[in-house]
Amino acid sequence: MRKSKAIEAVRVAQEITAIRVALHQHGYRLRKRPKQPVWTVYVTDDNFYQMAYQPAPISSWVLYPQNNDASHNTIMNIIQGALTLRPAGIAGRVS
């Protein structure tokens, strides 16, 4: 059975709230891009990543650029931690 778009929107809104709080606690700044489902995660003023939600069939959060440096891995771990702290059945996948 397919989930309704409204339920999906509420879940994504709850996830972004949890992610924002977790990133803020670790000293990162987060800013939503206008009219896009994309958030900019600032490590420093010159170093930033784009975080986007990929809707179904993927249904996961993606961080661009996808490289394996220390800050990318740290941010992904924070995002995964924020989503796993949520009640069971609500947490999404992170790729």
N, C-alpha and C positions, 0 to 999 in steps of 0.2 A: 504494500500500500504506500502510495506517495504521500510525503508530508506536504501540508499546505505551505504556501509561501509565507503566510503570516507567522506560522510556528517557526519556520526557518529564520525569519527576520528577527523574531524575539530571541532565539537562541544565539544568533550572531551578535546581537546587541549586548546580551549578557556576557558572551565571550570577550568582546572587545573591551567591556568595562573591566573584567578581571585582568585582561592583558595590560590595559592602561595602568591600573593600580600597581601591578607587579613590576612593570618597567619603570614607573615613577619611583617606586621604593628602591630600585637599584641605580637611580640617578640618570635615567634616560629620559629624553623629551619625546613626546609623540604629538604629531599634528595631522589632522585629517585633510586630505586633498579635496578641494571643492568639487562637488558633483561626481565624485568617483569613489568606489569602495576600496580606497587605498589610503594608508596611513604612512607618514614618514617618521621613522625612528631615528633620532639624532643621537649619535655616540658623542661627537663633537660637532662644531659648526661646519667643519669640512668633511666629516665622515658620517654618512647616513645610509640607511637602508629603506627600501620601500616594502611595506607589509601589505599584502592583499589577501582577501578571502576568495577562494576559488569555489564557486557554487557547485551543486550536484552536476555530474556524478563524482567529482573529486571531493568536495566538501571538506576543505582543509585550508589552513593558513600557510602562505608562502612568503618567504623573505627574499627580496632581490637586492643586490646581485647575489647569486648563489655561489659563494666561495667558501672555503674552509678555513678562514682565518679565525683568530681567537675571539674577536668581538662578534662575529656571525654566530659561532657556536654558543657563546654566552647568551646572546639574545634568544636564540632558538630554545636553549635550556630554560630560560625564564618563561617563555611563552608556553612551553610544554608543562612546566610546573604550575603555571596559573590555570591551565585547563584541567590538569589532573586533580587540583584541589577542589574542583567543583563536584557537586553530587553525582553519583554514578548515573549513567544514562544520558547525561547532558553534555559531557565533555566531547569535544571534537578532535579530529585527527590533525596533526601538524606534520607537514612534509618539508 
